[in-house]
Amino acid sequence: MEYENVSETGENPELEVILDVMVDVTGSLGSCRMSMREVLDLAPGTLVQLKNKVTDPVILCLNNKPVARGEVVVINDCFGIKITEMVEQ
């Protein structure tokens, strides 16, 4: 019989060590390419057009690695991401 390393709560104790580790979570609406001249000309009120369309999913990243795609939602006057698909690694 093979020994299974599971705690009384049903969780793997080896995994419990990392469950409270903080990671940076970011959402990416899109991107564009600009010349340095355009970057230096940026000022309040400047509009920067991204390549992505309004219907394109946003990317959710953990420590700069894409893990999911989703839709932008508003939650209590803040932006959020409703996950629609997990990114396969």
N, C-alpha and C positions, 0 to 999 in steps of 0.2 A: 504494500500500500504506500502511495506517494504522500509525503507530508505537504500539506497546504499551509502557507504562511498567511493566515487570516486572523485578525483580532476578533474579540467577542462582538464588536460592533459590525463585523462583516467587512471591514476595510483592511487593506494590506498595510501592515505597520511600516514597511519600507517606503510606501508611497506617502504615508502620513507626514514624513519628514519634510516633504516639499510642498505640501498643500497650503502652507501659509507664506510661501515665498512670493514676494511682490514682483509683478512684471509690468512693463509699460504696454498699455493697450492704446492703439491709435486707429483712427479711421481716415481713409484716403478717398477724397471726392474725385480726384483726377489729377492730371498733370498737363504741362505744356512745356514748350521749349522757347527760351528767350535769349536774345543776345545780351552781352554784358551792358551794352548801351541802354537797352530797354530796362534792364534791372536797375541801373543807376538812375533812370528817369522815373522810377516808381515813386509815388507820393500819395498822400491821403486823397481819396476820391478816384484814383486810377482803377480802371477795371481790367482784370486779367482773365482772359477767356481760356478755359480749360478745354482739352480735346474731348473729354467725356460728355455724353449727352445726358440730359435729365433722367432718361429712362435706364441708363447704365447703372449697374450695381456699384455700391461703394465697397471698398476693401477694408476688412478688419484685420489688423496686424497685432501680433504679440511679439515684443522685442524686435520690431521691423520685419517679421516673417508673416506673410499672409496666411491666415487660418480660416477665414470665412468671407462670404460676400453677403450683402444685404441692402436694405432700403433705408433711406433717411427718414426718421420720424421725429416728432417734437414731443418731449416729455417735460411737463411743467416749465415751459419756456426755455428748455435746453434741447440741443440736438441729441439724438440717439440713433442707433442702428438696429433694425429688426433683421436678424439673421435669417436668410433664405436658403443658404447653401454653405456647407463646409468645404474647404479647399482640401483636396486629396494631396497627401505628402508623398 
